[in-house]
Amino acid sequence: MSQSVARCPQCNTELRKCLIQQNYSIVICPNEQCMYPFNEAEVIQHLVQTSDKEILEAAKVRLKNDNITGSGGALME
């Protein structure tokens, strides 16, 4: 995915990267009513390499959001 925000070609929702393996993501539509890209003939073309820096930045945002919502990143028992 380029630096510009990509939109789903089927529902126009902002696409997201979903980490599926170390350094590999699949570009998906987060809209639960939309099947993109899983209704495409070639899903493999939606796999992208993801840098360690990008993974760490996303983790920082997630941890910051956890602290804001009060979960603090603590493990649940």
DSSP file (Angstrom, degrees, kcal/mol; ACC not computed):
  #  RESIDUE AA STRUCTURE BP1 BP2  ACC     N-H-->O    O-->H-N    N-H-->O    O-->H-N    TCO  KAPPA ALPHA  PHI   PSI    X-CA   Y-CA   Z-CA
    1    1 A M              0   0    0      0, 0.0     4,-0.1     0, 0.0    16,-0.0   0.000 360.0 360.0 360.0 137.8    0.0    0.0    0.0
    2    2 A S        -     0   0    0      2,-0.1     4,-0.2     1,-0.1     0, 0.0  -0.181 360.0 -97.1 -76.8 175.5    1.4    3.4   -0.8
    3    3 A Q  S    S+     0   0    0      2,-0.1    -1,-0.1     0, 0.0     2,-0.1   0.790 103.8  85.9 -65.2 -27.2    1.7    6.3    1.7
    4    4 A S  S    S-     0   0    0      1,-0.1     2,-0.4     0, 0.0    -2,-0.1  -0.414  98.8 -95.4 -72.5 154.1   -1.5    7.7    0.4
    5    5 A V        -     0   0    0     -2,-0.1     2,-0.3    -4,-0.1    -1,-0.1  -0.559  40.0-148.1 -73.7 122.6   -4.7    6.3    2.0
    6    6 A A        -     0   0    0     -2,-0.4     9,-2.5     9,-0.2     2,-0.3  -0.701   8.7-149.7 -92.1 145.1   -6.1    3.5   -0.1
    7    7 A R  B     -A   14   0A   0     -2,-0.3     7,-0.2     7,-0.2     6,-0.1  -0.858  26.1 -98.8-115.5 149.1   -9.9    3.0   -0.3
    8    8 A C     >  -     0   0    0      5,-3.0     4,-1.7    -2,-0.3    20,-0.0  -0.453  25.0-143.7 -63.8 129.7  -11.8   -0.3   -0.8
    9    9 A P  T  4 S+     0   0    0      0, 0.0    -1,-0.2     0, 0.0    -2,-0.0   0.629  97.5  45.0 -71.8 -10.6  -12.8   -0.5   -4.4
   10   10 A Q  T  4 S+     0   0    0      3,-0.1    -2,-0.0     0, 0.0    -3,-0.0   0.794 133.7   7.3-102.1 -34.6  -16.1   -2.2   -3.3
   11   11 A C  T  4 S-     0   0    0      2,-0.2    -3,-0.0    23,-0.0    23,-0.0   0.437  89.6-121.7-130.1  -1.6  -17.4    0.0   -0.4
   12   12 A N     <  +     0   0    0     -4,-1.7     2,-0.2     1,-0.2     3,-0.0   0.627  60.4 145.5  69.8  16.6  -15.0    2.9   -0.3
   13   13 A T        -     0   0    0      1,-0.1    -5,-3.0    -6,-0.1    -1,-0.2  -0.560  62.4 -93.6 -78.8 149.0  -13.9    2.2    3.3
   14   14 A E  B     -A    7   0A   0     -7,-0.2    -7,-0.2    -2,-0.2    -1,-0.1  -0.472  45.5-126.6 -63.8 127.1  -10.2    3.0    4.2
   15   15 A L        -     0   0    0     -9,-2.5     2,-0.3    -2,-0.2    14,-0.2  -0.387  24.9-158.9 -75.3 154.5   -8.2   -0.2    3.7
   16   16 A R  E     -B   28   0B   0     12,-2.7    12,-3.0    -2,-0.1     2,-0.4  -0.934  17.5-120.4-132.3 155.5   -5.9   -1.5    6.5
   17   17 A K  E     -B   27   0B   0     -2,-0.3     2,-0.5    10,-0.2    10,-0.2  -0.823  22.8-161.3 -93.5 135.5   -3.0   -3.8    6.8
   18   18 A C  E     -B   26   0B   0      8,-2.2     8,-2.0    -2,-0.4     2,-0.3  -0.968  19.3-129.7-119.9 114.0   -3.5   -6.9    8.9
   19   19 A L  E     +B   25   0B   0     -2,-0.5     6,-0.3     6,-0.2     3,-0.1  -0.454  35.2 165.5 -66.1 124.2   -0.2   -8.6   10.1
   20   20 A I  E     +     0   0B   0      4,-2.5     2,-0.3     1,-0.4     5,-0.2   0.596  66.0   3.0-115.0 -18.4   -0.5  -12.3    9.3
   21   21 A Q  E >  S-B   24   0B   0      3,-1.7     3,-2.9     0, 0.0    -1,-0.4  -0.961 103.8 -59.7-159.9 160.2    3.2  -13.4    9.7
   22   22 A Q  T 3  S-     0   0    0     -2,-0.3     3,-0.1     1,-0.3    30,-0.1  -0.272 124.6  -5.8 -52.4 121.3    6.4  -11.7   10.7
   23   23 A N  T 3  S+     0   0    0      1,-0.1    27,-2.5    28,-0.1     2,-0.4   0.576 115.8 100.0  67.9  14.8    6.9   -8.8    8.3
   24   24 A Y  E <   +BC  21  49B   0     -3,-2.9    -4,-2.5    25,-0.3    -3,-1.7  -0.996  44.4 174.1-131.8 133.1    3.9   -9.8    6.0
   25   25 A S  E     -BC  19  48B   0     23,-2.8    23,-2.9    -2,-0.4     2,-0.4  -0.859  24.1-135.5-127.0 161.4    0.5   -8.2    6.0
   26   26 A I  E     -BC  18  47B   0     -8,-2.0    -8,-2.2    -2,-0.3     2,-0.6  -0.979  22.5-128.3-117.0 136.0   -2.6   -8.6    3.9
   27   27 A V  E     +B   17   0B   0     19,-2.4     2,-0.3    -2,-0.4   -10,-0.2  -0.734  42.9 167.8 -84.5 120.1   -4.4   -5.4    2.8
   28   28 A I  E     -B   16   0B   0    -12,-3.0   -12,-2.7    -2,-0.6     8,-0.1  -0.854  41.8-111.8-131.9 163.4   -8.1   -5.8    3.8
   29   29 A C        -     0   0    0      7,-1.8   -14,-0.1    -2,-0.3     5,-0.1  -0.872  21.5-153.4 -91.8 124.4  -11.3   -3.9    4.1
   30   30 A P        +     0   0    0      0, 0.0     2,-0.6     0, 0.0    -1,-0.1   0.576  63.6 110.3 -77.0  -7.3  -12.2   -3.6    7.9
   31   31 A N    >   -     0   0    0      1,-0.2     3,-1.9   -17,-0.1     5,-0.1  -0.572  62.8-151.1 -69.3 114.6  -15.9   -3.2    7.0
   32   32 A E  T 3  S+     0   0    0     -2,-0.6    -1,-0.2     1,-0.3    -3,-0.0   0.686  94.3  58.0 -64.0 -18.3  -17.4   -6.5    8.3
   33   33 A Q  T 3  S+     0   0    0      2,-0.0     2,-0.4    -3,-0.0    -1,-0.3   0.587  97.2  75.2 -85.0 -10.8  -20.1   -6.3    5.6
   34   34 A C    <   -     0   0    0     -3,-1.9    -5,-0.1    -5,-0.1   -23,-0.0  -0.842  62.2-160.8-106.6 138.4  -17.5   -6.2    2.8
   35   35 A M    >>  +     0   0    0     -2,-0.4     3,-1.9     2,-0.1     4,-0.5   0.396  33.8 168.1 -96.8   1.4  -15.6   -9.3    1.7
   36   36 A Y  T 34  +     0   0    0      1,-0.3    -7,-1.8     2,-0.2    -2,-0.1  -0.394  64.8   6.6 -64.9 132.7  -12.7   -7.5    0.0
   37   37 A P  T >4 S+     0   0    0      0, 0.0     3,-2.1     0, 0.0    -1,-0.3  -0.940 120.2  69.6 -97.3  11.2  -10.2   -8.9   -0.9
   38   38 A F  T <4 S+     0   0    0     -3,-1.9    -2,-0.2     1,-0.3     5,-0.1   0.592  97.5  55.6 -72.1  -8.3  -11.5  -12.4   -0.1
   39   39 A N  T 3< S+     0   0    0     -4,-0.5    -1,-0.3     3,-0.1     2,-0.3   0.210  89.6 101.4-102.6  13.7  -14.0  -12.3   -2.9
   40   40 A E  S <  S-     0   0    0     -3,-2.1     3,-0.4    -5,-0.2     0, 0.0  -0.664  77.5-128.0 -93.9 152.7  -11.2  -11.5   -5.4
   41   41 A A  S    S+     0   0    0     -2,-0.3     2,-0.6     1,-0.3     3,-0.2   0.859 103.0  39.6 -67.4 -36.2   -9.7  -14.2   -7.7
   42   42 A E    >   +     0   0    0      1,-0.2     3,-1.0    -5,-0.0    -1,-0.3  -0.737  59.6 163.5-120.1  81.0   -6.1  -13.5   -6.7
   43   43 A V  G >   +     0   0    0     -2,-0.6     3,-2.5    -3,-0.4     4,-0.2   0.816  69.7  74.3 -65.2 -30.3   -5.9  -12.7   -2.9
   44   44 A I  G >  S+     0   0    0      1,-0.3     3,-1.7     2,-0.2    -1,-0.2   0.783  83.6  66.3 -56.7 -29.3   -2.1  -13.3   -3.0
   45   45 A Q  G <  S+     0   0    0     -3,-1.0    -1,-0.3     1,-0.3    -2,-0.2   0.630  93.4  61.8 -69.1 -10.9   -1.7   -9.9   -4.7
   46   46 A H  G <  S+     0   0    0     -3,-2.5   -19,-2.4    -4,-0.2     2,-0.4   0.400  79.3 103.5 -95.3   1.7   -2.9   -8.2   -1.5
   47   47 A L  E <   -C   26   0B   0     -3,-1.7     2,-0.3   -21,-0.2   -21,-0.2  -0.713  52.0-178.4 -82.8 133.2    0.0   -9.6    0.5
   48   48 A V  E     -C   25   0B   0    -23,-2.9   -23,-2.8    -2,-0.4     2,-0.3  -0.955  30.8-111.3-133.0 150.5    2.6   -7.0    1.2
   49   49 A Q  E     -C   24   0B   0     -2,-0.3     2,-0.5   -25,-0.2   -25,-0.3  -0.636  32.8-155.4 -78.9 139.7    5.9   -6.9    3.0
   50   50 A T        -     0   0    0    -27,-2.5     2,-0.0    -2,-0.3    -1,-0.0  -0.972  11.5-128.1-122.5 127.8    5.7   -4.8    6.3
   51   51 A S     >  -     0   0    0     -2,-0.5     4,-2.0     1,-0.1     5,-0.2  -0.325  18.2-120.4 -74.4 154.5    8.8   -3.2    7.8
   52   52 A D  H  > S+     0   0    0      1,-0.2     4,-2.7     2,-0.2     5,-0.2   0.883 115.3  57.1 -57.3 -39.0    9.8   -3.7   11.4
   53   53 A K  H  > S+     0   0    0      1,-0.2     4,-2.4     2,-0.2    -1,-0.2   0.915 106.4  47.9 -60.2 -44.1    9.5    0.1   11.8
   54   54 A E  H  > S+     0   0    0      2,-0.2     4,-2.1     1,-0.2    -1,-0.2   0.891 112.0  50.0 -65.0 -39.6    5.9    0.1   10.7
   55   55 A I  H  X S+     0   0    0     -4,-2.0     4,-2.1     2,-0.2    -2,-0.2   0.921 112.0  47.7 -64.2 -44.5    5.1   -2.8   13.0
   56   56 A L  H  X S+     0   0    0     -4,-2.7     4,-2.4     2,-0.2    -2,-0.2   0.892 109.9  52.3 -65.1 -40.1    6.7   -1.0   16.0
   57   57 A E  H  X S+     0   0    0     -4,-2.4     4,-2.0     1,-0.2    -1,-0.2   0.917 110.4  48.0 -61.9 -43.0    4.8    2.2   15.2
   58   58 A A  H  X S+     0   0    0     -4,-2.1     4,-2.3     1,-0.2    -1,-0.2   0.888 111.0  51.5 -64.5 -38.5    1.5    0.4   15.1
   59   59 A A  H  X S+     0   0    0     -4,-2.1     4,-2.7     2,-0.2    -2,-0.2   0.891 107.8  52.4 -65.6 -39.2    2.3   -1.4   18.4
   60   60 A K  H  X S+     0   0    0     -4,-2.4     4,-2.5     2,-0.2    -2,-0.2   0.921 110.4  47.6 -61.4 -44.4    3.2    2.0   20.0
   61   61 A V  H  X S+     0   0    0     -4,-2.0     4,-2.6     2,-0.2    -2,-0.2   0.921 112.2  49.8 -62.6 -44.1   -0.2    3.4   19.0
   62   62 A R  H  X S+     0   0    0     -4,-2.3     4,-2.2     2,-0.2    -2,-0.2   0.916 112.2  47.2 -61.9 -44.1   -2.0    0.3   20.3
   63   63 A L  H  X S+     0   0    0     -4,-2.7     4,-2.1     2,-0.2    -1,-0.2   0.900 111.6  50.8 -64.5 -40.5   -0.2    0.5   23.6
   64   64 A K  H  X S+     0   0    0     -4,-2.5     4,-1.9     1,-0.2    -2,-0.2   0.921 110.6  49.0 -62.5 -43.5   -0.9    4.3   23.9
   65   65 A N  H  X S+     0   0    0     -4,-2.6     4,-2.2     1,-0.2    -2,-0.2   0.872 108.5  54.0 -64.6 -37.2   -4.6    3.6   23.2
   66   66 A D  H  X>S+     0   0    0     -4,-2.2     6,-1.6     1,-0.2     5,-1.4   0.904 108.7  49.3 -61.9 -41.3   -4.6    0.8   25.8
   67   67 A N  H  <5S+     0   0    0     -4,-2.1     3,-0.3     4,-0.2    -2,-0.2   0.867 110.5  50.4 -66.6 -36.0   -3.3    3.3   28.4
   68   68 A I  H  <5S+     0   0    0     -4,-1.9    -2,-0.2     1,-0.2    -1,-0.2   0.891 112.3  46.2 -68.2 -39.7   -5.9    5.8   27.4
   69   69 A T  H  <5S-     0   0    0     -4,-2.2    -1,-0.2    -5,-0.1    -2,-0.2   0.527 116.3-113.4 -84.8  -4.6   -8.8    3.3   27.8
   70   70 A G  T  <5S+     0   0    0     -4,-0.8    -3,-0.2    -3,-0.3    -4,-0.1   0.404  89.3 109.2  95.3  -3.7   -7.4    2.0   31.1
   71   71 A S    > < -     0   0    0     -5,-1.4     3,-1.9    -6,-0.2    -4,-0.2   0.767  59.5-160.3 -78.5 -22.1   -6.4   -1.5   30.2
   72   72 A G  T 3   -     0   0    0     -6,-1.6    -5,-0.2     1,-0.3     3,-0.1   0.586  54.0 -81.2  59.8  11.9   -2.8   -0.5   30.5
   73   73 A G  T 3  S+     0   0    0      1,-0.2    -1,-0.3    -7,-0.1     2,-0.1   0.566  85.8 151.4  72.9   7.0   -1.6   -3.4   28.4
   74   74 A A    <   -     0   0    0     -3,-1.9    -1,-0.2     1,-0.1     2,-0.2  -0.413  50.7-109.2 -72.6 147.1   -1.9   -5.7   31.4
   75   75 A L        -     0   0    0     -3,-0.1     2,-0.3    -2,-0.1    -1,-0.1  -0.532  31.1-123.8 -74.1 140.9   -2.6   -9.4   30.8
   76   76 A M              0   0    0     -2,-0.2    -1,-0.1     1,-0.1     0, 0.0  -0.629 360.0 360.0 -83.4 142.9   -6.1  -10.5   31.9
   77   77 A E              0   0    0     -2,-0.3    -1,-0.1     0, 0.0    -2,-0.0   0.382 360.0 360.0-107.3 360.0   -6.3  -13.4   34.3
